[in-house]
Amino acid sequence: MEDVTAATQRVAGHIRPVALAPVERGAWGAAEGWLALEFLQYTGTFKARGAFNFFRAHREAGTLPDSGAVIASGGNAGLACAWAAAQHSVPATVFVPETAPAVKVDRLRRLGAEVHQTGTEYADARDAAQKHAAETGALLSHAYDHPLIAAGAGTVMEEILQARPDLDTVVVAVGGGGLFTGVAVSALERGVGVVAVEPYGCRALNAALEAGAVVDVPVDSVAADSLGARHVSSAALEWARKDGVRSVLVSDEAIVSARRALWEDRRIAVEHAAATALSALASGAYRPEPGEKVAVLLCGANTDPADLTH
């Protein structure tokens, strides 16, 4: 919690505070709900928080090299790294899989990052980034498995709770576990429950809980570009084991349906990872109790909206 508190102080005034939109009564049964619109964040996702915290902490410690930072990413963490690097006037090099969405690759280049596409999965990009760091002296960042990244992500929960201190539950999508870890730290500190949502085809946290250890899983989901980590961080597993956390799985069909409903009902265009959290309620994978106060974190919007209109 001390890490999240320190991150909150570092990012204050440098990121966009999250807005909460109320959900109409009856939408989630007898529960009261809000959508946390974090997709309005700089670079389009929550990851700007962790990236800024990472760079600012290293700048404060005098460990931010002139060669900047390098990161492997499915796209969103790279965008955040490129943006945060620019805020600190250092370069960013980003390795992404060849399968990364073109919309994310284009935005990376517009943010000034040096972009390398390699391999077909995040793991391939990770290996290339590690080699680059060793050869150039660039600071190696991580898409999710780093305490500064996770603590920065947790600042969004601090803002949600500042707006709704009476909240009972937060619902969040899980990929590698950085967002989940930060949110869980902040939420559980205040007695707020956490529902961790994953696609059946990208269930790294759910599988780790089942196995009792971090394990590799296959990656095959419509949300894999953001949630397709082969394994979660050890910190994510540690926090997922705590009382107050529930792990649920959703189908790709439910994710697509929730994403389309956000567009059709609210004209909100989010990526499949963001819709994953909402799909837990829309599909019944998570059913809140009557009177329960629930916030769903819509974490990102770096998507091509062309498929939302047909």
C-alpha positions in Angstrom: 0.0 0.0 0.0 2.9 2.3 0.6 4.0 1.8 -3.0 0.5 2.7 -4.3 0.4 5.8 -2.0 3.9 6.9 -3.3 2.7 6.3 -6.9 -0.4 8.4 -6.3 1.8 11.3 -5.2 4.1 10.9 -8.3 1.3 10.8 -10.9 -0.8 13.6 -9.4 -1.3 16.4 -11.9 0.3 14.3 -14.7 -2.5 11.9 -15.6 -6.2 12.3 -16.2 -8.3 11.5 -13.1 -10.7 8.7 -13.8 -14.4 9.6 -14.4 -17.3 7.4 -13.1 -20.5 7.1 -15.1 -23.5 5.7 -13.3 -25.3 2.7 -14.7 -29.1 2.8 -15.0 -30.9 1.0 -12.2 -31.9 -2.5 -13.1 -29.1 -3.0 -15.5 -27.2 -5.3 -13.1 -30.2 -6.6 -11.2 -30.7 -4.9 -7.9 -27.1 -3.7 -7.7 -26.0 -0.1 -8.0 -23.2 0.4 -10.5 -20.7 2.7 -12.2 -18.4 2.4 -15.2 -14.9 3.7 -14.5 -13.9 5.4 -17.8 -10.2 4.8 -17.6 -10.1 4.4 -21.4 -10.1 8.2 -21.5 -6.6 8.1 -20.0 -3.5 9.4 -21.9 -2.6 6.8 -24.6 -6.0 5.3 -24.2 -5.4 2.9 -21.3 -4.6 2.7 -17.6 -1.0 1.8 -18.4 0.0 5.5 -18.6 -0.2 5.5 -14.8 2.3 2.7 -14.3 4.6 4.0 -17.0 4.7 7.5 -15.5 5.4 6.2 -12.1 8.2 4.0 -13.4 9.9 6.8 -15.2 9.4 9.4 -12.4 10.7 7.0 -9.7 13.8 6.3 -11.7 14.3 10.0 -12.4 14.0 10.7 -8.7 16.5 7.9 -7.9 19.0 9.1 -10.6 18.7 5.8 -12.4 17.1 6.9 -15.6 19.7 6.7 -18.4 20.1 9.0 -21.3 19.4 6.0 -23.5 15.9 5.9 -22.1 13.9 2.7 -21.8 12.9 -0.4 -23.7 9.8 -2.5 -23.3 8.1 -5.5 -24.8 4.4 -5.1 -25.3 1.3 -6.2 -27.1 0.8 -2.5 -27.8 -0.8 -0.7 -24.8 2.2 -0.9 -22.5 4.4 0.3 -25.3 2.2 3.3 -25.9 2.3 4.2 -22.3 6.1 3.8 -22.2 6.5 6.0 -25.3 4.3 8.7 -23.8 6.0 8.6 -20.4 9.4 8.6 -21.9 8.5 11.8 -23.8 7.3 13.4 -20.6 10.8 12.8 -19.2 12.6 13.8 -22.4 14.3 10.4 -23.0 13.8 7.9 -25.9 11.7 4.8 -25.9 12.2 1.6 -27.8 9.3 -0.8 -28.1 9.2 -4.4 -29.2 5.8 -5.7 -30.2 4.7 -9.0 -31.8 4.1 -9.0 -35.5 0.4 -9.7 -34.6 0.0 -6.3 -32.7 -2.9 -4.3 -34.1 -1.9 -1.8 -36.7 -3.8 1.0 -34.8 -1.4 0.5 -31.9 1.7 0.3 -34.0 0.8 3.5 -35.8 0.2 5.3 -32.5 3.5 4.1 -31.1 5.4 5.7 -34.0 3.4 8.9 -33.7 4.4 9.1 -30.1 8.1 9.0 -31.2 9.0 5.5 -30.2 11.4 3.3 -32.1 9.3 0.3 -32.9 10.4 -3.3 -33.7 7.9 -6.0 -34.6 9.2 -9.5 -33.9 7.7 -12.9 -33.4 4.0 -13.8 -33.1 3.6 -13.6 -29.3 4.5 -11.3 -26.4 7.2 -13.7 -25.3 9.1 -13.2 -28.5 9.0 -9.4 -28.1 10.1 -9.8 -24.4 13.2 -11.8 -25.4 14.1 -9.2 -28.0 13.7 -6.3 -25.5 15.9 -8.0 -23.0 18.6 -8.4 -25.6 18.3 -4.8 -26.6 18.6 -3.6 -23.0 21.7 -5.7 -22.5 23.4 -4.3 -25.6 22.4 -0.6 -25.2 22.1 0.0 -21.5 18.5 1.2 -21.9 16.4 0.7 -18.8 14.2 -2.4 -19.2 10.6 -1.8 -18.3 7.9 -4.4 -18.2 4.3 -4.5 -19.4 3.0 -5.7 -16.0 5.5 -7.6 -13.9 7.2 -4.7 -12.0 6.2 -3.2 -8.6 6.4 0.4 -10.0 4.1 -0.5 -12.9 1.6 -2.3 -10.6 1.7 0.5 -8.0 1.0 3.1 -10.7 -1.9 1.1 -11.9 -3.3 1.0 -8.4 -3.7 4.8 -8.4 -6.9 4.4 -10.5 -8.5 2.5 -7.6 -7.5 5.2 -5.2 -9.4 7.7 -7.4 -12.4 5.4 -7.7 -12.6 5.1 -3.9 -12.2 8.8 -3.4 -15.3 9.3 -5.5 -17.2 6.3 -4.1 -15.9 5.4 -0.6 -19.0 3.3 -0.1 -18.1 0.9 -3.0 -18.4 -2.8 -2.3 -16.9 -4.4 -5.4 -14.6 -3.6 -8.3 -14.6 -5.7 -11.5 -11.4 -5.7 -13.5 -10.0 -7.6 -16.5 -6.8 -9.5 -16.0 -3.9 -10.2 -18.4 -0.5 -10.3 -16.9 -1.8 -9.0 -13.6 -0.3 -5.5 -13.2 -3.6 -3.7 -13.1 -5.2 -6.4 -11.0 -2.4 -6.3 -8.5 -2.5 -2.6 -8.0 -6.3 -2.5 -7.8 -6.3 -5.4 -5.4 -3.8 -3.7 -3.0 -5.9 -0.5 -2.9 -9.3 -2.2 -2.8 -8.6 -4.8 -0.2 -7.0 -2.3 2.1 -10.5 -0.7 2.3 -12.4 -3.9 2.5 -13.6 -3.7 -1.2 -14.0 -7.0 -3.0 -12.3 -7.6 -6.4 -13.7 -9.7 -9.2 -10.9 -10.7 -11.6 -12.2 -11.5 -15.1 -10.4 -13.4 -17.8 -11.4 -15.0 -21.1 -11.5 -18.8 -21.2 -8.7 -18.6 -23.8 -6.4 -16.3 -21.7 -6.8 -17.6 -18.1 -3.3 -17.2 -16.7 -4.5 -16.0 -13.2 -7.3 -18.5 -13.0 -5.0 -21.3 -14.0 -2.4 -20.2 -11.4 -5.0 -20.3 -8.7 -6.1 -23.7 -9.8 -2.5 -25.0 -9.9 -1.3 -23.2 -6.8 1.6 -21.7 -8.7 2.4 -19.5 -11.7 2.0 -21.7 -14.8 2.1 -21.1 -18.5 -1.2 -21.2 -20.4 -2.2 -21.2 -24.1 -3.4 -17.9 -25.5 -6.4 -17.9 -27.8 -9.0 -15.2 -27.3 -10.5 -12.2 -29.1 -8.9 -10.1 -26.3 -5.5 -11.7 -26.5 -3.8 -8.5 -27.9 -4.1 -7.0 -24.4 -4.8 -9.9 -22.1 -2.7 -12.6 -23.8 0.0 -13.0 -21.2 1.2 -16.7 -21.0 1.6 -16.3 -17.2 0.7 -13.9 -14.5 3.1 -12.2 -12.2 3.9 -13.8 -8.8 2.5 -10.7 -7.2 -0.8 -11.1 -8.9 -1.1 -14.7 -7.7 -0.2 -13.6 -4.2 -3.0 -11.0 -4.1 -5.5 -13.2 -5.9 -5.2 -15.7 -3.0 -6.4 -13.2 -0.5 -9.9 -13.1 1.0 -12.1 -10.8 -1.0 -10.9 -11.8 -4.5 -13.0 -13.8 -6.9 -11.8 -15.2 -10.2 -14.3 -15.7 -13.0 -14.0 -16.7 -16.7 -16.0 -15.4 -19.7 -16.4 -16.5 -23.3 -15.3 -14.6 -26.3 -18.9 -14.4 -27.4 -19.8 -12.6 -24.1 -16.8 -10.2 -24.6 -17.9 -9.3 -28.1 -21.5 -8.8 -27.0 -20.5 -6.6 -24.1 -18.2 -4.5 -26.3 -20.9 -4.1 -28.9 -23.5 -3.2 -26.3 -21.3 -0.4 -25.0 -21.2 1.0 -28.5 -24.8 0.6 -29.3 -26.2 1.8 -25.9 -23.6 4.4 -25.0 -21.5 5.1 -28.0 -18.4 4.0 -26.1 -15.8 2.2 -28.3 -13.4 0.1 -26.2 -11.1 -2.7 -26.9 -12.0 -6.3 -26.1 -10.0 -6.3 -22.9 -12.1 -3.5 -21.5 -15.3 -5.2 -22.5 -14.0 -8.4 -20.7 -14.7 -6.8 -17.3 -18.2 -5.7 -18.2 -19.0 -9.1 -19.8 -18.8 -10.8 -16.4 -21.9 -8.9 -15.3 -23.7 -9.0 -18.7 -23.2 -12.7 -19.0 -24.0 -13.6 -15.4 -20.5 -14.9 -14.7 -20.6 -12.5 -11.8 -24.0 -11.8 -10.2 -23.9 -9.0 -7.6 -26.1 -9.1 -4.5 -29.1 -6.8 -4.2 -27.9 -3.4 -3.1 -24.3 -4.2 -3.8 -22.3 -1.2 -5.1 -20.2 -2.2 -8.0 -17.7 -0.4 -10.3 -16.5 -1.9 -13.6 -13.2 -0.7 -14.8 -13.2 0.0 -18.5 -9.4 -0.1 -18.9 -8.6 0.7 -22.6 -9.9 1.9 -26.0 -7.0 1.3 -28.4 -9.2 -0.5 -30.9 -10.4 -0.3 -34.5 -14.1 0.5 -34.2 -14.9 -0.6 -37.8 -16.4 -3.9 -36.6 -18.8 -2.2 -34.2 -21.2 -1.0 -36.8 -22.0 -4.3 -38.5 
